[in-house]
Amino acid sequence: MPRRTAYILIISMVSLLTVGIVMLQSTGAFARDSHGDMYFFVRKQALWLFIGSVLLVGAAMTDYRWWGRWLPYIYGVSALLLILCFVPFIGMKINGAHRWINLAVITFQPSELAKVAVLLFLAWWYHRYEAETKQFWRGFVFPLAGVMFLVGLVVIEVDLGASALISLTALAVMFVAGTGLRWLVPVVLAGFGGLAYAITHIDERMARLLAFTDPEKYRLDEGLQQWQAMLAFGTGGVSGLGLGNGRLKMLYLPYAHTDFIFPMIGEELGLRFTLLTVFCFLLILLAGTLIAMNARDRFGMLLGFGITIIITLQAAINIGVTTSMLPNKGMPLPFISYGGSNLAVNLLLIGMLLNIHRQGRRVPKARTRVVPATSLSVRF
């Protein structure tokens, strides 16, 4: 497999990380919880970037099949951490959701580790039971049950965005593995039905859905973020107002340094940089797909595909929300938004993807047959 595939992946990731640090410096100083320190979020993000870089290098140097051998422990720890979110003095309740645990020095979001556990579980399962992929129980029910156990714990945390992201990625991996559509389609329909039921029975989610249908009408309450985001894109235009010159980050747009950092790129750096950001994610999708297609075995192929989908799908959802194409749902933009857990896990996943590339199939070079000069003859 050509080395340029890995180069494209790394350059795209580093470009997004650079934009993220620069924009976090510009927007983080105006966040309500910055504690009066303009470098508060940059320092915390830099710490997570260092941790994530160590994980990336370690994963890139570790044979990806090693993760399969440790799957039971990773899956078990992931489930335990999700449960600890509800334990007093360990779990943290913020805005009505139990999504974080306090590790004294830093806080961590266990749903991020659940992503890794689900991807490893599906890749391992369909690699081991490849011959039974078309069967109902081992090809559909058992792997789906393994996924839904962790997803169910995430749902209980009231994190519908993360649960939807993990579920959609899992279904995509199952489809690529060969699970029949006659089983997957009813699950998708049931999932959308369950999501609709949850939205209509949770006042906050229902309000967000109504705001999505008419952002201008709800621009002062539930539609505030998306309305301000559209103003940011419109104000920035093609060239932007200039780095640091954005106005809507000054407490007009809530969470401008996290979930809604993409509109800040549009306001300060303009359309060219927003398109560049989208292009970098498209390159990650292309490079990741090529790496997965050239993986050494089925485990690497499914793991590489799952990693590529979960990163780019999260980016697509964030961009869709901030451009008012999807209902509002708090979800960070990978590599750019403030959020240490998400950053560290995404860097870990990229490291796994790089190792799949290192271990991938190599196309043997064609041998050139050298013909001695004395054997050549020209006949007239």
Sequence and secondary structure as in RCSB ss.txt:
>XXXX:A:sequence
MPRRTAYILIISMVSLLTVGIVMLQSTGAFARDSHGDMYFFVRKQALWLFIGSVLLVGAAMTDYRWWGRWLPYIY
GVSALLLILCFVPFIGMKINGAHRWINLAVITFQPSELAKVAVLLFLAWWYHRYEAETKQFWRGFVFPLAGVMFL
VGLVVIEVDLGASALISLTALAVMFVAGTGLRWLVPVVLAGFGGLAYAITHIDERMARLLAFTDPEKYRLDEGLQ
QWQAMLAFGTGGVSGLGLGNGRLKMLYLPYAHTDFIFPMIGEELGLRFTLLTVFCFLLILLAGTLIAMNARDRFG
MLLGFGITIIITLQAAINIGVTTSMLPNKGMPLPFISYGGSNLAVNLLLIGMLLNIHRQGRRVPKARTRVVPATS
LSVRF
>XXXX:A:secstr
  THHHHHHHHHHHHHHHHHHHHHHHHGGGSTTSTT TTHHHHHHHHHHHHHHHHHHHHHHS THHHHHTHHHHH
HHHHHHHHHTTSTTTEEEETTEEEEEE SSSEE HHHHHHHHHHHHHHHHHHHTGGGTTSHIIIIIHHHHHHHHH
HHHHHHTT HHHHHHHHHHHHHHHHHHT  HHHHHHHHHHHHHHHHHHHHHSHHHHHHHHHHH TTTTTTTTTHH
HHHHHHHHHHHTTT S TT  STTTTTSTTTTTTTHHHHHHHHH HHHHHHHHHHHHHHHHHHHHHHHT SSHHH
HHHHHHHHHHHHHHHHHHHHHHTTSS       TTTSS HHHHHHHHHHHHHHHHHHHTS            GGG
     
